[in-house]
Amino acid sequence: MTATNLALVGIGKIARDQHIPALAASDAYQLAATVSRSGGTEGVENYDTVEALLAARPDIPAISFCTPPQVRYAGARAALAAGRHVMLEKPPGASLSEVRALETLAQDKGLTLFATWHSRHAASVPTAKAWLSDKTVKSVRIDWKEDVRVWHPGQQWIWEAGGWASSILRSTLSRS
């Protein structure tokens, strides 16, 4: 099996702690390039912009975006328009309309647009789905256990409009 070349956009803490090690351990993907204004990763080509990557590396069919959601849309749109498959880290966008526009573009181009959320792949999800299949859910309470100070130390984008914490808050309030 030949590994698929993949580019990572946004080389911050989560990319370094999670994405890069997962790619290194995978036979299915090869980290072929990065896009980061603050430097990439040793031994891998780095570009300053998504547009520069797209122009220089037509051999990379898949791009994974690990940037804050406020700046993700333009790059993801450019990647899809250039015919590349796209993965979006959580939350997938700063707004639902951005994500819907990317979804439409991906469908029109016959490309994959994948939005991550590690919890949906947890081992207990199929069991919970089966258990809930004949039940009516009347309410849900979520006790959030992820500590943003551990996973995103000093990253202020999380608290800004369109950031991760504000997206969670908006989602919670819209369901109240």
Contact map, one row per residue, 1 for C-alpha under 8 A:
11100000000000000000000000110000000000000000000000000000000000000000000000000000000000000000000000000000000000000000000000000000000000000000000000000000000000000000000000000000
11110000000000000000000000010000000000000000000000000000000000000000000000000000000000000000000000000000000000000000000000000000000000000000000000000000000000000000000000000000
11111000000000000000000000111100000000000000000000000000000000000000000000000000000000000000000000000000000000000000000000000000000000000000000000000000000000000000000000000000
01111100000000000000000000011100000000000000000000000000000111000000000000000000000000000000000000000000000000000000000000000000000000000000000000000000000000000000000000000000
00111110000000000000000000001111000000000000000000000000001111000000000000000000000000000000000000000000000000000000000000000000000000000000000000000000000000000000000000000000
00011111000000000000000000001111100000000000000000000000000111110000000000000000000000000000000000000000000000000000000000000000000000000000000000000000000000000000000000000000
00001111100000000000000000000011111000000000000000000000000101110000000000000000000000000000000000000000000000000000000000000000000000000000000000000000000000000000000000000000
00000111111000100000000000000010111000000000000000000000000000111100000000000000000000000000000000000000000000000000000000000000000000000000000000000000000000000000000000000000
00000011111000000000000000000000011100000000000001000000000000111110000000000000000000000000000000000000000000000000000000000000000000000000000000000000000000000000000000000000
00000001111100100000000000000000011100000000000000000000000000001110000000000000000000000000000000000000000000000000000000000000000000000000000000000000000000000000000000000000
00000001111111110000000000000000011101111000000000000000000000000110000000000000000000000000000000000000000000000000000000000000000000000000000000000000000000000000000000000000
00000000011111110000000000000000000000000000000000000000000000000110000000000000000000000000000000000000000000000000000000000000000000000000000000000000000000000000000000000000
00000000001111111000000000000000000000000000000000000000000000000000000000000000000000000000000000000000000000000000000000000000000000000000000000000011000000000000000000000000
00000000001111111110000000000000000000000000000000000000000000000100000000000000000000000000000000000000000000000000000000000000000000000000000000000011000000000000000000000000
00000001011111111111000000000000000000000000000000000000000000000100000000000000000000000000000000000000000000000000000000000000000000000000000000000000000000000000000000000000
00000000001111111111100000000000000000000000000000000000000000000000000000000000000000000000000000000000000000000000000000000000000000000000000000000000000000000000000000000000
00000000000011111111100000000000000000000000000000000000000000000000000000000000000000000000000000000000000000000000000000000000000000000000000000000000000000000000000000000000
00000000000001111111110000000000000000000000000000000000000000000000000000000000000000000000000000000000000000000000000000000000000000000000000000000000000000000000000000000000
00000000000001111111111000000000000000000000000000000000000000000000000000000000000000000000000000000000000000000000000000000000000000000000000000000000000000000000000000000000
00000000000000111111111100000010000000000000000000000000000000000000000000000000000000000000000000000000000000000000000000000000000000000000000000000000000000000000000000000000
00000000000000011111111110000000000000000000000000000000000000000000000000000000000000000000000000000000000000000000000000000000000000000000000000000000000000000000000000000000
00000000000000000111111111000000000000000000000000000000000000000000000000000000000000000000000000000000000000000000000000000000000000000000000000000000000000000000000000000000
00000000000000000011111111001110000000000000000000000000000000000000000000000000000000000000000000000000000000000000000000000000000000000000000000000000000000000000000000000000
00000000000000000001111111100110000000000000000000000000000000000000000000000000000000000000000000000000000000000000000000000000000000000000000000000000000000000000000000000000
00000000000000000000111111100000000000000000000000000000000000000000000000000000000000000000000000000000000000000000000000000000000000000000000000000000000000000000000000000000
00000000000000000000011111111100000000000000000000000000000000000000000000000000000000000000000000000000000000000000000000000000000000000000000000000000000000000000000000000000
10100000000000000000000111111100000000000000000000000000000000000000000000000000000000000000000000000000000000000000000000000000000000000000000000000000000000000000000000000000
11110000000000000000000001111100000000000000000000000000000000000000000000000000000000000000000000000000000000000000000000000000000000000000000000000000000000000000000000000000
00111100000000000000001001111110000000000000000000000000000000000000000000000000000000000000000000000000000000000000000000000000000000000000000000000000000000000000000000000000
00111100000000000000001101111111000000000000000000000000000000000000000000000000000000000000000000000000000000000000000000000000000000000000000000000000000000000000000000000000
00001111000000000001001100001111110000000001000000000000000000000000000000000000000000000000000000000000000000000000000000000000000000000000000000000000000000000000000000000000
00001110000000000000000000000111110000000001100000000000000100000000000000000000000000000000000000000000000000000000000000000000000000000000000000000000000000000000000000000000
00000111000000000000000000000011111000000001111000001000000000000000000000000000000000000000000000000000000000000000000000000000000000000000000000000000000000000000000000000000
00000011111000000000000000000011111100011001111000000000000000000000000000000000000000000000000000000000000000000000000000000000000000000000000000000000000000000000000000000000
00000011111000000000000000000000111110110000011111001000000000000000000000000000000000000000000000000000000000000000000000000000000000000000000000000000000000000000000000000000
00000000111000000000000000000000011111110000011110000000000000000000000000000000000000000000000000000000000000000000000000000000000000000000000000000000000000000000000000000000
00000000000000000000000000000000001111100000001110000000000000000000000000000000000000000000000000000000000000000000000000000000000000000000000000000000000000000000000000000000
00000000001000000000000000000000000111110000000000000000000000000000000000000000000000000000000000000000000000000000000000000000000000000000000000000000000000000000000000000000
00000000001000000000000000000000001111111000010000000000000000000000000000000000000000000000000000000000000000000000000000000000000000000000000000000000000000000000000000000000
00000000001000000000000000000000011101111101110000000000000000000000000000000000000000000000000000000000000000000000000000000000000000000000000000000000000000000000000000000000
00000000001000000000000000000000010000111111110000000000000000000000000000000000000000000000000000000000000000000000000000000000000000000000000000000000000000000000000000000000
00000000000000000000000000000000000000011111000000000000000000000000000000000000000000000000000000000000000000000000000000000000000000000000000000000000000000000000000000000000
00000000000000000000000000000000000000001111100000000000000000000000000000000000000000000000000000000000000000000000000000000000000000000000000000000000000000000000000000000000
00000000000000000000000000000011110000011111110000000000000000000000000000000000000000000000000000000000000000000000000000000000000000000000000000000000000000000000000000000000
00000000000000000000000000000001110000011011111000000000000000000000000000000000000000000000000000000000000000000000000000000000000000000000000000000000000000000000000000000000
00000000000000000000000000000000111100111001111100000000000000000000000000000000000000000000000000000000000000000000000000000000000000000000000000000000000000000000000000000000
00000000000000000000000000000000111110000000111111011000000000000000000000000000000000000000000000000000000000000000000000000000000000000000000000000000000000000000000000000000
00000000000000000000000000000000001110000000011111010000000000000000000000000000000000000000000000000000000000000000000000000000000000000000000000000000000000000000000000000000
00000000000000000000000000000000001110000000001111111000000000000000000000000000000000000000000000000000000000000000000000000000000000000000000000000000000000000000000000000000
00000000100000000000000000000000001000000000001111111100000000000000000000100110000000000000000000000000000000000000000000000000000000000000000000000000000000000000000000000000
00000000000000000000000000000000000000000000000011111110000000000000000000100100000000000000000000000000000000000000000000000000000000000000000000000000000000000000000000000000
00000000000000000000000000000000000000000000001111111111000000000000000000000000000000000000000000000000000000000000000000000000000000000000000000000000000000000000000000000000
00000000000000000000000000000000101000000000001011111111100000000000000000000000000000000000000000000000000000000000000000000000000000000000000000000000000000000000000000000000
00000000000000000000000000000000000000000000000001111111110000000000000000000010010000000000000000000000000000000000000000000000000000000000000000000000000000000000000000000000
00000000000000000000000000000000000000000000000000111111110000000000000000000000000000000000000000000000000000000000000000000000000000000000000000000000000000000000000000000000
00000000000000000000000000000000000000000000000000011111110000000000000000000000000000000000000000000000000000000000000000000000000000000000000000000000000000000000000000000000
00000000000000000000000000000000000000000000000000001111111100000000000000000000000000000000000000000000000000000000000000000000000000000000000000000000000000000000000000000000
00000000000000000000000000000000000000000000000000000111111110000000000000000000000000000000000000000000000000000000000000000000000000000000000000000000000000000000000000000000
00001000000000000000000000000000000000000000000000000000111110000000000000000000000000000000000000000000000000000000000000000000000000000000000000000000000000000000000000000000
00011110000000000000000000000001000000000000000000000000111111100000000000000000000100000000000000000000000000000000000000000000000000000000000000000000000000000000000000000000
00011100000000000000000000000000000000000000000000000000011111100000000000000000001110000000000000000000000000000000000000000000000000000000000000000000000000000000000000000000
00011110000000000000000000000000000000000000000000000000000111110000000000000000000111100000000000000000000000000000000000000000000000000000000000000000000000000000000000000000
00000111100000000000000000000000000000000000000000000000000111111000000000000010000111100000000000000000000000000000000000000000000000000000000000000000000000000000000000000000
00000111100000000000000000000000000000000000000000000000000001111100000000000000000001111000000000000000000000000000000000000000000000000000000000000000000000000000000000000000
00000001110000000000000000000000000000000000000000000000000000111110000100010000000001111000000000000000000000000000000000000000000000000000000000000000000000000000000000000000
00000001111101100000000000000000000000000000000000000000000000011111000000000000000000011000000000000000000000000000000000000000000000000000000000000000000000000000000000000000
00000000111100000000000000000000000000000000000000000000000000001111101100000000000000001000000000000000000000000000000000000000000000000000000000000000000000000000000000000000
00000000000000000000000000000000000000000000000000000000000000000111111100000000000000000000000000000000000000000000000000000000000000000000000000000000000011000011000000000000
00000000000000000000000000000000000000000000000000000000000000000011111110000000000000000111110000000000000000000000000000000000000000000000000000000000000000000111000000000000
00000000000000000000000000000000000000000000000000000000000000000001111110000000000000000000110000000000000000000000000000000000000000000000000000000000000000001110000000000000
00000000000000000000000000000000000000000000000000000000000000000011111111100000000000000000000000000000000000000000000000000000000000000000000000000000000000000000000000000000
00000000000000000000000000000000000000000000000000000000000000001011111111110000000000000000100000000000000000000000000000000000000000000000000000000000000000000000000000000000
00000000000000000000000000000000000000000000000000000000000000000000111111111000000000000000110001100100000000000000000000000000000000000000000000000000000000000000000000000000
00000000000000000000000000000000000000000000000000000000000000000000001111111100000000000000000000000000000000000000000000000000000000000000000000000000000000000000000000000000
00000000000000000000000000000000000000000000000001100000000000000000001111111110000000000000000000000000000000000000000000000000000000000000000000000000000000000000000000000000
00000000000000000000000000000000000000000000000000000000000000001000000111111111000001000000000000000100000000000000000000000000000000000000000000000000000000000000000000000000
00000000000000000000000000000000000000000000000000000000000000000000000011111111100000000000000000000100100000000000000000000000000000000000000000000000000000000000000000000000
00000000000000000000000000000000000000000000000001100000000000000000000001111111110000000000000000000000000000000000000000000000000000000000000000000000000000000000000000000000
00000000000000000000000000000000000000000000000001000100000000100000000000111111111111000000000000000000000000000000000000000000000000000000000000000000000000000000000000000000
00000000000000000000000000000000000000000000000000000000000000000000000000011111111111000000000000000100110010100000000000000000000000000000000000000000000000000000000000000000
00000000000000000000000000000000000000000000000000000000000000000000000000001111111100000000000000000000100010000000000000000000000000000000000000000000000000000000000000000000
00000000000000000000000000000000000000000000000000000100000000000000000000000111111100000000000000000000000000000000000000000000000000000000000000000000000000000000000000000000
00000000000000000000000000000000000000000000000000000000000010000000000000000011111110000000000000000000000010100000000000000000000000000000000000000000000000000000000000000000
00000000000000000000000000000000000000000000000000000000000111100000000000000011111111000000000000000000000000100000000000000000000000000000000000000000000000000000000000000000
00000000000000000000000000000000000000000000000000000000000011100000000000000011001111100000000000000000010000111000000000000000000000000000000000000000000000000000000000000000
00000000000000000000000000000000000000000000000000000000000001111000000000010011000111110000000000000000000000111100000000000000000000000000000000000000000000000000000000000000
00000000000000000000000000000000000000000000000000000000000001111000000000000000000011111000000000000000000000011111000000000000000000000000000000000000000000000000000000000000
00000000000000000000000000000000000000000000000000000000000000011100000000000000000001111111100000000000000000001111000000000000000000000000000000000000000000000000000000000000
00000000000000000000000000000000000000000000000000000000000000011110000000000000000000111111000000000000000000000011100000000000000000000000000000000000000000000000000000000000
00000000000000000000000000000000000000000000000000000000000000000000100000000000000000011111100000000000000000000011100000000000000000000000000000000000000000000001000000000000
00000000000000000000000000000000000000000000000000000000000000000000100000000000000000011111110000000000000000000011100000000000000000000000000000000000000000000001001000000000
00000000000000000000000000000000000000000000000000000000000000000000100000000000000000011111110000100000000000000011000000000000000000000000000000000000000000000000000000000000
00000000000000000000000000000000000000000000000000000000000000000000110110000000000000010111111101100000000000000000000000000000000000000000000000000000000000000100000000000000
00000000000000000000000000000000000000000000000000000000000000000000110010000000000000000011111101000000000000000000000000000000000000000000000000000000000000001110001000000000
00000000000000000000000000000000000000000000000000000000000000000000000000000000000000000000111111100000000000000000000000000000000000000000000000000000000000000100000000000000
00000000000000000000000000000000000000000000000000000000000000000000000000000000000000000000111111110000000000000000000000000000000000000000000000000000000000000000000000000000
00000000000000000000000000000000000000000000000000000000000000000000000000000000000000000000001111111000000000000000000000000000000000000000000000000000000000000000000000000000
00000000000000000000000000000000000000000000000000000000000000000000000010000000000000000000111111111100000000000000000000000000000000000000000000000000000000000000000000000000
00000000000000000000000000000000000000000000000000000000000000000000000010000000000000000001101111111110000000000000000000000000000000000000000000000000000000000000000000000000
00000000000000000000000000000000000000000000000000000000000000000000000000000000000000000000000111111111000000000000000000000000000000000000000000000000000000000000000000000000
00000000000000000000000000000000000000000000000000000000000000000000000000000000000000000000000011111111100000000000000000000000000000000000000000000000000000000000000000000000
00000000000000000000000000000000000000000000000000000000000000000000000010011001000000000000000001111111110000001000000000000000000000000000000000000000000000000000000000000000
00000000000000000000000000000000000000000000000000000000000000000000000000000000000000000000000000111111111000001000000000000000000000000000000000000000000000000000000000000000
00000000000000000000000000000000000000000000000000000000000000000000000000000000000000000000000000011111111100000000000000000000000000000000000000000000000000000000000000000000
00000000000000000000000000000000000000000000000000000000000000000000000000001001100000000000000000001111111110000000000000000000000000000000000000000000000000000000000000000000
00000000000000000000000000000000000000000000000000000000000000000000000000000001000010000000000000000111111111111000000000000000000000000000000000000000000000000000000000000000
00000000000000000000000000000000000000000000000000000000000000000000000000000000000000000000000000000011111111110000000000000000000000000000000000000000000000000000000000000000
00000000000000000000000000000000000000000000000000000000000000000000000000000000000000000000000000000001111111100000000000000000000000000000000000000000000000000000000000000000
00000000000000000000000000000000000000000000000000000000000000000000000000000001101000000000000000000000111111100000000000000000000000000000000000000000000000000000000000000000
00000000000000000000000000000000000000000000000000000000000000000000000000000000000000000000000000000000011111110000000000000000000000000000000000000000000000000000000000000000
00000000000000000000000000000000000000000000000000000000000000000000000000000001001111000000000000000000011111111000000000000000000000000000000000000000000000000000000000000000
00000000000000000000000000000000000000000000000000000000000000000000000000000000000011100000000000000000011001111100000000000000000000000000000000000000000000000000000000000000
00000000000000000000000000000000000000000000000000000000000000000000000000000000000011110000000000000110010000111110000000000000000000000000000000000000000000000000000000000000
00000000000000000000000000000000000000000000000000000000000000000000000000000000000001110000000000000000000000011111000000000000000000000000000000000000000000000000000000000000
00000000000000000000000000000000000000000000000000000000000000000000000000000000000000111111000000000000000000001111100000000000000000000000000000000000000000000000000000000000
00000000000000000000000000000000000000000000000000000000000000000000000000000000000000111111000000000000000000000111110000000000000000000000000000000000000000000000000000000000
00000000000000000000000000000000000000000000000000000000000000000000000000000000000000001110000000000000000000000011111110000000000000000000000000000000000000000000000000000000
00000000000000000000000000000000000000000000000000000000000000000000000000000000000000000000000000000000000000000001111111000000000000000000000000000000000000000000000000000000
00000000000000000000000000000000000000000000000000000000000000000000000000000000000000000000000000000000000000000000111111000000000000000000000000000000000000000000000000000000
00000000000000000000000000000000000000000000000000000000000000000000000000000000000000000000000000000000000000000000111111001000000000000000000000000000000000000000000000000000
00000000000000000000000000000000000000000000000000000000000000000000000000000000000000000000000000000000000000000000111111101000000000000000000000000000000000000000000000000000
00000000000000000000000000000000000000000000000000000000000000000000000000000000000000000000000000000000000000000000011111111000000000000000000000000000000000000000000000000000
00000000000000000000000000000000000000000000000000000000000000000000000000000000000000000000000000000000000000000000000011111110000000000000000000000000000000000000000000000000
00000000000000000000000000000000000000000000000000000000000000000000000000000000000000000000000000000000000000000000000001111111000000000000000000000000000000000000000000000000
00000000000000000000000000000000000000000000000000000000000000000000000000000000000000000000000000000000000000000000000111111111100000000000000000000000000000000000000000000000
00000000000000000000000000000000000000000000000000000000000000000000000000000000000000000000000000000000000000000000000000111111110000000000000000000000000000000000000000000000
00000000000000000000000000000000000000000000000000000000000000000000000000000000000000000000000000000000000000000000000000111111111000000000000000000000000000000000000000000000
00000000000000000000000000000000000000000000000000000000000000000000000000000000000000000000000000000000000000000000000000011111111100000000000000000000000000000000000000000000
00000000000000000000000000000000000000000000000000000000000000000000000000000000000000000000000000000000000000000000000000001111111110000000000000000000000000000000000000000000
00000000000000000000000000000000000000000000000000000000000000000000000000000000000000000000000000000000000000000000000000000111111110000000000000000000000000000000000000000000
00000000000000000000000000000000000000000000000000000000000000000000000000000000000000000000000000000000000000000000000000000011111111100000000000000000000000000000000000000000
00000000000000000000000000000000000000000000000000000000000000000000000000000000000000000000000000000000000000000000000000000001111111110000000000000000000000000000000000000000
00000000000000000000000000000000000000000000000000000000000000000000000000000000000000000000000000000000000000000000000000000000111111100000000000000000000000000000000000000000
00000000000000000000000000000000000000000000000000000000000000000000000000000000000000000000000000000000000000000000000000000000001111110000000000000000000000000000000000000000
00000000000000000000000000000000000000000000000000000000000000000000000000000000000000000000000000000000000000000000000000000000001111111000000000000000000000000000000000000000
00000000000000000000000000000000000000000000000000000000000000000000000000000000000000000000000000000000000000000000000000000000000101111100000000000000000000000000000000000000
00000000000000000000000000000000000000000000000000000000000000000000000000000000000000000000000000000000000000000000000000000000000000111111000000000000000000000000000000000000
00000000000000000000000000000000000000000000000000000000000000000000000000000000000000000000000000000000000000000000000000000000000000011111000000000000000000000000000000000000
00000000000000000000000000000000000000000000000000000000000000000000000000000000000000000000000000000000000000000000000000000000000000001111100000000000000000000000000000000000
00000000000000000000000000000000000000000000000000000000000000000000000000000000000000000000000000000000000000000000000000000000000000001111110000000000000000000000000000000000
00000000000000000000000000000000000000000000000000000000000000000000000000000000000000000000000000000000000000000000000000000000000000000011111000000000000000000000000000000000
00000000000000000000000000000000000000000000000000000000000000000000000000000000000000000000000000000000000000000000000000000000000000000001111100000000000000000000000000000000
00000000000000000000000000000000000000000000000000000000000000000000000000000000000000000000000000000000000000000000000000000000000000000000111110000000000000000000000000000000
00000000000000000000000000000000000000000000000000000000000000000000000000000000000000000000000000000000000000000000000000000000000000000000011111000000000000000000000000000000
00000000000000000000000000000000000000000000000000000000000000000000000000000000000000000000000000000000000000000000000000000000000000000000001111100000000000000000000000000000
00000000000000000000000000000000000000000000000000000000000000000000000000000000000000000000000000000000000000000000000000000000000000000000000111110000000000000000000000000000
00000000000000000000000000000000000000000000000000000000000000000000000000000000000000000000000000000000000000000000000000000000000000000000000011111110000000000000000000000000
00000000000000000000000000000000000000000000000000000000000000000000000000000000000000000000000000000000000000000000000000000000000000000000000001111111100000000000000000000000
00000000000000000000000000000000000000000000000000000000000000000000000000000000000000000000000000000000000000000000000000000000000000000000000000111111110000000000000000000000
00000000000000000000000000000000000000000000000000000000000000000000000000000000000000000000000000000000000000000000000000000000000000000000000000111111100000000000000000000000
00000000000011000000000000000000000000000000000000000000000000000000000000000000000000000000000000000000000000000000000000000000000000000000000000111111100000000000000000000000
00000000000011000000000000000000000000000000000000000000000000000000000000000000000000000000000000000000000000000000000000000000000000000000000000011111111000000000000000000000
00000000000000000000000000000000000000000000000000000000000000000000000000000000000000000000000000000000000000000000000000000000000000000000000000011111111000000000000000000000
00000000000000000000000000000000000000000000000000000000000000000000000000000000000000000000000000000000000000000000000000000000000000000000000000001001111100000000000000000000
00000000000000000000000000000000000000000000000000000000000000000000000000000000000000000000000000000000000000000000000000000000000000000000000000000001111111000000000000000000
00000000000000000000000000000000000000000000000000000000000000000000000000000000000000000000000000000000000000000000000000000000000000000000000000000000011111110000000000000000
00000000000000000000000000000000000000000000000000000000000000000001000000000000000000000000000000000000000000000000000000000000000000000000000000000000001111110011000000000000
00000000000000000000000000000000000000000000000000000000000000000001000000000000000000000000000000000000000000000000000000000000000000000000000000000000001111110011110000000000
00000000000000000000000000000000000000000000000000000000000000000000000000000000000000000000000000000000000000000000000000000000000000000000000000000000000111111011110000000000
00000000000000000000000000000000000000000000000000000000000000000000000000000000000000000000000000000000000000000000000000000000000000000000000000000000000111111110010000000000
00000000000000000000000000000000000000000000000000000000000000000000010000000000000000000000010000000000000000000000000000000000000000000000000000000000000000111110010000000000
00000000000000000000000000000000000000000000000000000000000000000000110000000000000000000000111000000000000000000000000000000000000000000000000000000000000000011111011000000000
00000000000000000000000000000000000000000000000000000000000000000001110000000000000000000000010000000000000000000000000000000000000000000000000000000000000011111111111000000000
00000000000000000000000000000000000000000000000000000000000000000001100000000000000000000110000000000000000000000000000000000000000000000000000000000000000011100111111100000000
00000000000000000000000000000000000000000000000000000000000000000000000000000000000000000000000000000000000000000000000000000000000000000000000000000000000001100011111110000000
00000000000000000000000000000000000000000000000000000000000000000000000000000000000000000000000000000000000000000000000000000000000000000000000000000000000001111111111111000000
00000000000000000000000000000000000000000000000000000000000000000000000000000000000000000010010000000000000000000000000000000000000000000000000000000000000000000111111111100000
00000000000000000000000000000000000000000000000000000000000000000000000000000000000000000000000000000000000000000000000000000000000000000000000000000000000000000001111111110000
00000000000000000000000000000000000000000000000000000000000000000000000000000000000000000000000000000000000000000000000000000000000000000000000000000000000000000000111111111000
00000000000000000000000000000000000000000000000000000000000000000000000000000000000000000000000000000000000000000000000000000000000000000000000000000000000000000000011111111100
00000000000000000000000000000000000000000000000000000000000000000000000000000000000000000000000000000000000000000000000000000000000000000000000000000000000000000000001111111110
00000000000000000000000000000000000000000000000000000000000000000000000000000000000000000000000000000000000000000000000000000000000000000000000000000000000000000000000111111111
00000000000000000000000000000000000000000000000000000000000000000000000000000000000000000000000000000000000000000000000000000000000000000000000000000000000000000000000011111111
00000000000000000000000000000000000000000000000000000000000000000000000000000000000000000000000000000000000000000000000000000000000000000000000000000000000000000000000001111111
00000000000000000000000000000000000000000000000000000000000000000000000000000000000000000000000000000000000000000000000000000000000000000000000000000000000000000000000000111111
00000000000000000000000000000000000000000000000000000000000000000000000000000000000000000000000000000000000000000000000000000000000000000000000000000000000000000000000000011111
